[in-house]
Amino acid sequence: MDIKPMNKWIPNLKRPLVIAGPCSAETKEQMLATAKAVSQIEDVRIFRAGIWKPRTRPNSFEGVGEEGLKWLSTVKQETGLMVTTEVANARHVELALKYGVDILWIGARTTVNPFSVQEIADALKGTNIPVMVKNPINADLALWMGALERLSLAGIDKLVAIHRGFSSAQKSEYRNAPLWRIPMELKRLLPELPIICDPSHITGDRNRIALVCQKAMDVDMDGVMVETHPTPDQAWSDAAQQVTPTMLSNIISNLNLKTEFSPDCTFEQKLGDLRTQIDSIDSEIIEALKMRFNIVERIGQLKIENKVTALQVRRMGQLMQKVSDQATNVGLRAPFAQEIYNVIHEESVKVQAEQMRSFLKTEDGAKNDK
């Protein structure tokens, strides 16, 4: 993909890029009060507000619609900030362009649907307006990349990815699990793509936003999008995860920014030595996994011979408890170890299920031959 760096289309940009504004546009007065306050924070370059709100259930506040776009236009004129809002279909795109919105973003519930993304991409052909794409609600890197690719094919080269966390049925300290490995893999595959973090949706809790903002900087993300409201507790949507402009200013000023390189002449040597050790351990882990899956296949064959299903829930429960206990004993976080073994176990079940399908296919073939 051909992606233009953000400093080519965002004036006076420095790291981190800060996007701030309310979850939802509520009134013209609320929009202007928020915008004027955040415009006093040096790093804020873009004002955000939800005009159309995709809600889980009907009869909730679903946004003010087109009227809010007029307020965004006023914000732009009176503060000089660039403005952005979420679009979910071609009609939204048409209206946002009509009112001079500078940047569009595609929400997590839209990213998950290739038909919707393609409709938006088609509506954007010939515009080259910047577009930010949130990760899909489910942990699917291919869907995220696919949405970016559809926009790129439509001629959009001002692209940004937004990491807002992933929905999970498991109870967690987060509203949406960050699963940092997924945006980091996206960064590896598309190193030229800017990635920013949405700590508001990851945490769901204004008191944890600073921690996630710092984590985003630690993993070299390019900026943050923080929901900001003059009186968060009175917000019409997602009140718990919005901060005041003063809180936002404190969060940004207290960020510990790191660079990719160090002036210490011995740093690279020390880092290289440690990475060599990690590479050696990683090789051992890969070899151990191969040995484990050799045994998984032998177990699969044994299950076939004895007509036992590939998935055995009781065994899974015992394994996860053992993993949790062992991780705790050696000083690792139990949820981290459980997440790894969930992936390993899922792959084990797939391997054994494939063995069973191959066996049944062979058996059916033998019966047909008779």
Secondary structure in CASP SS format (residue, H / E / C, confidence):
PFRMAT SS
TARGET T0000
AUTHOR 0000-0000-0000
METHOD secondary structure of the structure
MODEL  1
M C 1.00
D C 1.00
I C 1.00
K C 1.00
P C 1.00
M H 1.00
N H 1.00
K H 1.00
W C 1.00
I C 1.00
P C 1.00
N C 1.00
L C 1.00
K C 1.00
R C 1.00
P C 1.00
L E 1.00
V E 1.00
I E 1.00
A E 1.00
G E 1.00
P C 1.00
C C 1.00
S E 1.00
A C 1.00
E C 1.00
T C 1.00
K H 1.00
E H 1.00
Q H 1.00
M H 1.00
L H 1.00
A H 1.00
T H 1.00
A H 1.00
K H 1.00
A H 1.00
V H 1.00
S C 1.00
Q C 1.00
I C 1.00
E C 1.00
D C 1.00
V E 1.00
R E 1.00
I E 1.00
F E 1.00
R E 1.00
A C 1.00
G E 1.00
I C 1.00
W C 1.00
K C 1.00
P C 1.00
R C 1.00
T C 1.00
R C 1.00
P C 1.00
N C 1.00
S C 1.00
F C 1.00
E C 1.00
G C 1.00
V C 1.00
G C 1.00
E H 1.00
E H 1.00
G H 1.00
L H 1.00
K H 1.00
W H 1.00
L H 1.00
S H 1.00
T H 1.00
V H 1.00
K H 1.00
Q H 1.00
E H 1.00
T H 1.00
G C 1.00
L C 1.00
M E 1.00
V E 1.00
T E 1.00
T E 1.00
E E 1.00
V C 1.00
A C 1.00
N C 1.00
A H 1.00
R H 1.00
H H 1.00
V H 1.00
E H 1.00
L H 1.00
A H 1.00
L H 1.00
K H 1.00
Y C 1.00
G C 1.00
V C 1.00
D C 1.00
I E 1.00
L E 1.00
W E 1.00
I E 1.00
G C 1.00
A H 1.00
R H 1.00
T H 1.00
T H 1.00
V C 1.00
N C 1.00
P H 1.00
F H 1.00
S H 1.00
V H 1.00
Q H 1.00
E H 1.00
I H 1.00
A H 1.00
D H 1.00
A H 1.00
L H 1.00
K C 1.00
G C 1.00
T C 1.00
N C 1.00
I C 1.00
P C 1.00
V E 1.00
M E 1.00
V E 1.00
K E 1.00
N C 1.00
P C 1.00
I C 1.00
N C 1.00
A C 1.00
D C 1.00
L H 1.00
A H 1.00
L H 1.00
W H 1.00
M H 1.00
G H 1.00
A H 1.00
L H 1.00
E H 1.00
R H 1.00
L H 1.00
S H 1.00
L H 1.00
A C 1.00
G C 1.00
I C 1.00
D C 1.00
K C 1.00
L E 1.00
V E 1.00
A E 1.00
I E 1.00
H E 1.00
R C 1.00
G C 1.00
F E 1.00
S C 1.00
S C 1.00
A C 1.00
Q C 1.00
K C 1.00
S C 1.00
E C 1.00
Y C 1.00
R C 1.00
N C 1.00
A E 1.00
P C 1.00
L C 1.00
W C 1.00
R H 1.00
I H 1.00
P H 1.00
M H 1.00
E H 1.00
L H 1.00
K H 1.00
R H 1.00
L H 1.00
L C 1.00
P C 1.00
E C 1.00
L C 1.00
P C 1.00
I E 1.00
I E 1.00
C E 1.00
D C 1.00
P H 1.00
S H 1.00
H H 1.00
I H 1.00
T H 1.00
G C 1.00
D C 1.00
R H 1.00
N H 1.00
R H 1.00
I H 1.00
A H 1.00
L H 1.00
V H 1.00
C H 1.00
Q H 1.00
K H 1.00
A H 1.00
M H 1.00
D H 1.00
V C 1.00
D C 1.00
M C 1.00
D C 1.00
G E 1.00
V E 1.00
M E 1.00
V E 1.00
E E 1.00
T E 1.00
H C 1.00
P C 1.00
T C 1.00
P H 1.00
D H 1.00
Q H 1.00
A C 1.00
W C 1.00
S C 1.00
D C 1.00
A H 1.00
A H 1.00
Q H 1.00
Q C 1.00
V E 1.00
T C 1.00
P H 1.00
T H 1.00
M H 1.00
L H 1.00
S H 1.00
N H 1.00
I H 1.00
I H 1.00
S H 1.00
N C 1.00
L C 1.00
N C 1.00
L C 1.00
K C 1.00
T C 1.00
E C 1.00
F C 1.00
S C 1.00
P C 1.00
D C 1.00
C C 1.00
T C 1.00
F H 1.00
E H 1.00
Q H 1.00
K H 1.00
L H 1.00
G H 1.00
D H 1.00
L H 1.00
R H 1.00
T H 1.00
Q H 1.00
I H 1.00
D H 1.00
S H 1.00
I H 1.00
D H 1.00
S H 1.00
E H 1.00
I H 1.00
I H 1.00
E H 1.00
A H 1.00
L H 1.00
K H 1.00
M H 1.00
R H 1.00
F H 1.00
N H 1.00
I H 1.00
V H 1.00
E H 1.00
R H 1.00
I H 1.00
G H 1.00
Q H 1.00
L H 1.00
K H 1.00
I H 1.00
E H 1.00
N C 1.00
K C 1.00
V C 1.00
T C 1.00
A C 1.00
L C 1.00
Q C 1.00
V H 1.00
R H 1.00
R H 1.00
M H 1.00
G H 1.00
Q H 1.00
L H 1.00
M H 1.00
Q H 1.00
K H 1.00
V H 1.00
S H 1.00
D H 1.00
Q H 1.00
A H 1.00
T H 1.00
N H 1.00
V H 1.00
G C 1.00
L C 1.00
R C 1.00
A H 1.00
P H 1.00
F H 1.00
A H 1.00
Q H 1.00
E H 1.00
I H 1.00
Y H 1.00
N H 1.00
V H 1.00
I H 1.00
H H 1.00
E H 1.00
E H 1.00
S H 1.00
V H 1.00
K H 1.00
V H 1.00
Q H 1.00
A H 1.00
E H 1.00
Q H 1.00
M H 1.00
R H 1.00
S H 1.00
F H 1.00
L H 1.00
K H 1.00
T H 1.00
E H 1.00
D H 1.00
G H 1.00
A H 1.00
K H 1.00
N H 1.00
D H 1.00
K C 1.00
END
